[in-house]
Amino acid sequence: MIRKVTRGVIEPFRDLVYLEQMYSMFVTASERVKRWLDALLFQWGLLLLIVGFLLGRAMILSEITPFILPFVAVVYVLKREKFGLASIAVLAGALTNVVATGWFVAFSILLFVVLYRVVLMFSEQPVKALPYAVFIASLSGKAILTYLGAGTVTSYAWMMAGVESGLSFILTLIFLQSVPLITTKKIQQPLKNEEIVCLIILLASVMTGTIGWMFYDMTVEHILARYLVLLFAFVAGAAIGSTVGVVTGLILSLASVASLYQMSLLAFAGLLGGLLKDGKKVGVSIGLLIGTLLIGLYGEGGGQLSITVMETMVAILLFMMTPRSWIVKLARYIPGTTEYSKEQQQYLRKIRDVTAGRVEQFSSLFHTLSNSFQAQELELDGEDKGKEVDYFLSNVTEKTCQTCFKKEHCWAQNFEKTYDTMHRLMNDAEQNGVVKSPQNLMDLKKFCNKGDKVLQTIQQELGQFQANIKLKKQVMESRRLVADQLLGVSRVMGDFAKEIQKEKEAHFVQEEQMLDALRGVGLEIGHVDIYRLEEGNIEIDMSMPGDGGHGQAEKIIAPMLSDILHETIVVKNEEEGFYPNGYSHISFGSARKYEVDVGVANVAKGGGWISGDSYSTIDLGSGKHAIAISDGMGNGERAHLESNETLQLLQKILQSGIEETVAIKSVNSVLSLRTTDEIFSTLDLAMIDLQDASAKFLKIGSIPSFIKRSDEVMKVEASNLPMGIIQEFDVDVVSEQLKAGDLLIMMSDGIFDAPKHVENKDLWMKRIISEIEGDDPQDIADSLLERVIRSSSNEINDDMTILVTKIKRNIPKWAAIPMYKSPRIIKKKAQ
């Protein structure tokens, strides 16, 4: 019983494993067959053999064969190893049609090879010379064979030879672009429009070789021509479909005058099929069938209509049997198709990944270099001081103890005591300028006979020692600056690599949904590209026809996108006539939840023209806004240049994407290394995130700032020395959460220190801020400056600057427009 149950459970799994093995064997066998077919068609040249055979049979006006020599000549230039196969193929095709043509084929090919080798001796561009060699070989070969056969060459024979040579010349240029498409296993680049036309001409020329082949009273070339039109109309649409119909019908009508009406049928069928391509294969087939019925009734009447319809049905059957993989493969190389766009996106994705990888490598390199500089700095920091002390004492002893008779006693027998005494003397002199400690002087006199000379030498060497120490510090600070900058660049490039990888993620479904929704309400949209789809950080590019400045993107499309994405979307940038077809390029993005309104009031010392204070408001473009005040030491032009340069450096570094603390340290390092003058500047920086109203305050030697919220006034302060005083310092960052309606008041020390009679300036400033009424930032700034000047007896004893920033919610200019059946687009959570 247990065996039966176990067998009943296990046998289905055995069947499943068996089926999986069979499927694996089938896939392996199909891959082998595919590889074998590829090798047979391309490597061994079966496709070339078939094309050559049919071109050898192809004739125009039942007399001239302009396809043979151009085909063989192009194969000779591009695929010389297949030249013999191509020659045999066209010769065999010519012999099955008209035997006399075979002599012309063999003689003209031989004449071309001889003539082309002669041309190569004088021409440095063999490809450009190829059409002329084909023309001469065709004309002379036809004339020579006509003369040998008839004894004379009539004017009619000369005319037909000229027509055939001219067509051969043109076909050589066409085959130079189309033959590589059938001799290459994999096409590397998308096809251009002229390459598509050349390929159609080649295929139509090959079809001409099937003229005369019948199948149950149905003509083979008609079936193949209609199948070709179906295929290209389905893949590329009405424009390419009708073009294929016209070109194919034209070449077939040249080969057989009876097929002249086929050009109208194929062109009309290609147009209808392309227009009905949204109906898939059935829609395109219906287009061909309608075209066949209409043109067939007009062209031949009811007698031949049944045969024409049967030819169309066979072409439709072949089209239905065509594997989808073949159609997709063809569509990848035709511009304008979805498969072509996906192929381009995949190529761009590869380029983006390679670029991101290179940027990450550079980021890693800069990070490694930064670590190297920092490690070298730490290593030197501990060793340099000791080395400098040893060098200092070595120079002193060389000038004093080297010639002393007690040298052996002091430095050999009592080294530690002597070294310690000399070291204490050096430290005393370094701190006080001269040796002042009575204890140190007494210890020196106890065991040294040249105490005065030692003191004098120490005094002399001290200046050089201090200069060396200062130089070492500057070198170390330079290393630190380089390390900080390299680390900042490394972080920026790392973030940039991440942004590159984030861009153009798999948003194809959302793009189609958005495009269908906008077109569904009657808007004409070219394309939609979604670059980022995160809450509060959306980036969308779109193309649309120009509207003559009526603001369609801002007033209609952006509100519709707001309804689709369930957050406020605004126009970030608009470029009229950006694309070759005249369409405009529109960039949409998430609206910021908050915005700032800034008011400024400033005055120079004594009512002068130039203030030592500078201020700046910086939009960093990443949803952050920076507000800064810098106060240069002193007053006048020099202080103004100092503070202004501080803000300029800060602005450039912040806009590059470097973190604010690293940016301030970099500016400080530049200022401290730039000059030896005692010129310093303060910095008061507020970084406001306009998405959540959070703020970071970085105060370098600056006075407190104040936040007014309703009737409450809060103080924001931090302690850091002014910039440029010391080379290394830690930046204290103070974070505050602002709210809509808050007023941020920042000021220079001239405002804070103006009232000399006030002891507690914090309380005094809070009081006058709380007493100010109104909410306009500019009015508040003017009122505060006026109150401060009046409280100091109407005297302006220092430069004064007040920045008042109001935080307010961003109210969109246009409300969202509700859409009927709005698509559900899933966004990512903000990181």
C-alpha positions, 0 to 999 in steps of 0.5 A: 500500500505504501509503495502504491501511494509513494509511486502515485506521488513520485510519478507526476514529478518524474513526468515533470522532470521528463518534460523539462529534459525534453524541453531542454533538448528541444531548445538545444536542438533549435539553437544548433539548427539556428547556428547551422542555418546562420553558417550555411547562409552567411559563412558558406554563402548560400544566401549570396548564391541564391541572390546571385542566381536570381539576379542572373535571371533578372532582365529589363525589357526582355533584353538588358541585364543591368543587375549582374555586373554591379552585383559581382563588382560589389562582391569583388570589392567588399567580399573578395573571398566570395567572388567566385561563388557570386560569379558562378551563381549569376552565370548559372542564373543567366544560362537558365534564362537566355544562353546568349546572355551567359557569354556576355556575363562571362566576358563582362566579368573578365573584362571588369576584373582586368579593367578594375586592376588597371584602375587600382594602379592609378586611383587611391580610392577604389570604391569611388572608382568602382561605378566607372569601372562597371560602366566602362566594362558593361559598355565595352563588353556589350559593344564587343560581343555585338560586333563579333556576333553581327559584324557591326554595331547599330545605333540601336545597339549603342543606345541599349548598351548605353542604357544598360551601362547607365543602369549598371552605374546607378545600381553599383552605387545602390548595391554598395549600400545594400549588398553588405546587409545580406552578406553580414550575419549581424548588422551593427548599426540602425539603417538609414532611410537611404539604406532602407530604399537601397535594400528594397531596390535590391530585394525587388531586383531579386524578385525580378529573377522570378518572372515567369515562375507560375504556381497554379496560375499565380505569379511568384513575383506578385506573391513575393512583392505583396509579402514584402509590402506586408512585412514593411508596412507592419514593421514601419508604418504607412510611409515606409510601406507605401515607399516599398510598394512604389519601388517594388512595383516600379522595378517589376513594371520595368521588367514586365510591362504587364505588371505596370498596374502592380505599382499602384496596387502595392503602393496603395496596399502599403499605405492602407496596411501601414495605417491599419498596423495597430490592428496587428497582422490582421489589420495589415492583411486587411489593408492589402486585401482591400487594396487588391480588390480596389486596384484589381477591379480597376486594373484588370476587371473581374476576369483576373480578379480571382487570381489576383486575390489568390496571390494576395491570400498566399502572400497573407498566409506567408506573412502570418507564418512569419516568426515574430522574432524575424519581424522584431529583428527587422524592426530593430534596424528601422528608425521610428519603430518601438523596437528601434527605440528600445534598441537605442535605449539599450545602447544608451543604457550601456553607454551610461553604465560605462560612463558611471563605471568610469566616474566611480573609478575616478571617485575611488581614485580621488578618495584614495589620493585623499586618504594618502594625503591624510595618512602622510599628514598624520605621519608628518605631524608627529615626526616633524616637530621632533625633527625640527627640535633635533635640527635646532639643537644640532645647529646650536651645539655645532656652533658652541659645544663642538670646540668645547673641551667638556664636549665628551663630558656633556654629550657622551657621559651626561647626554640625557641631562644635557639634552633636557636642559637644552630643550627647556632653554629652547622652549623658554626662548620660543615662548618668551623670545629670550630665556627668562626662567631663572631656573633654566639659567642657573642649570645652564651655568652649573655645567656649561662653560659657554653659557652666554654663547649658548644663549646667544646662539639659541636666540640667533637660531630661534628665528630660523626654527620658527620660520621652518615650523611655520613653513611646515605648517603651511605645507601641512595645511596645503596637504590638508586642503588638497585632501579635503578637496580630493575627498569633496570631489570624490563624493561629488563624483560618487553622487554623480555616478549614482545619478547617472545610474538612476537616470532613465530607469525602466519607466517605459510602462509609465511613459506609455501610460502618460502618453496615452492619457495626454493624447486621449484628451486631444493633446499633440505630444511627440514623446515622453521621457521620465528620468526620475519618478520619486516623490518630490523629485520628479523629472520629465521631458516632453516634446510638443508642437509650439503654441506661439507663447500661449503657455499650453505646457504651463496652463494645461499639461503641467496641471494634468500631470499634477493629477496623474502623479498626485503632486504638483508639477510645474514647468522647469524649462521650455525651449521653442523649436528645439527639435528639427521638426519644429517641436518644443522641448519641455522639462517638467519637475516637482514643485517645491513645497516651500519658497523663500522671500528675502529682504535686505537692508545695509549701510556702510560705516559713517554712511559711506559708499562701500561696505565691508559686509557682503551678502548672497542668496544662492539657489543651489538647484537641488531643492536647497537655498543658501543665504549667507552674510560675510563681514570682512575685518575692518571697513572700506574697500579692502574689507568688502573685497575680503568678504565678497571673495569669501562668498564667491568662493563659497558659492562656487564650491556649494554649486559644485555639489560639495557638502557645506561643511567641506565647502567652508573648510575649503574656503577657510584653507584658501583664505588662510594660505592666500595671504600673510596679512592679518585679514579675516572674515566671518561667515553666517550661512543658512541652508534651507531645504525647500521640500521640508523647510529644515535648515542648517546654520553654519556660523563662523565667527558670526553673531547669533541669528533669530527666528520669529514665529508668531510672537516667539523669538528664538536665538540660533548661535554657534561658536567658531573663530572667523575664517582665515585665523587658524588652518584647521577647525571643526564646523559646528552645524546647528539644525532647526526645523522651520515652518511656514510663516517663520521669519529668519533674521540674520545680521552682521556684528555692526547691528548687534554691537550698535547700542553701546549702552545695552548690556544684554544684547540678546534680550534687547534684539529679541525685544525689538524683533518681537515689536516689529509688526508686519510680515513683509521681509523688506519692510522688516529689514528696513524697520530693524535697521532704522531702530538700530541706528536710532538707538545708537544716537543716529550714528553708524559706527560700523558696517551694518547688514540685515537679511530677513527671510520669510518661509512660506508655502509654495502655492501653485499658479495653476490647480490640477486638472482632473482627467477622465480615467487617469492612469495609476502611476506608482512613484518611488518613495523619496530617499 
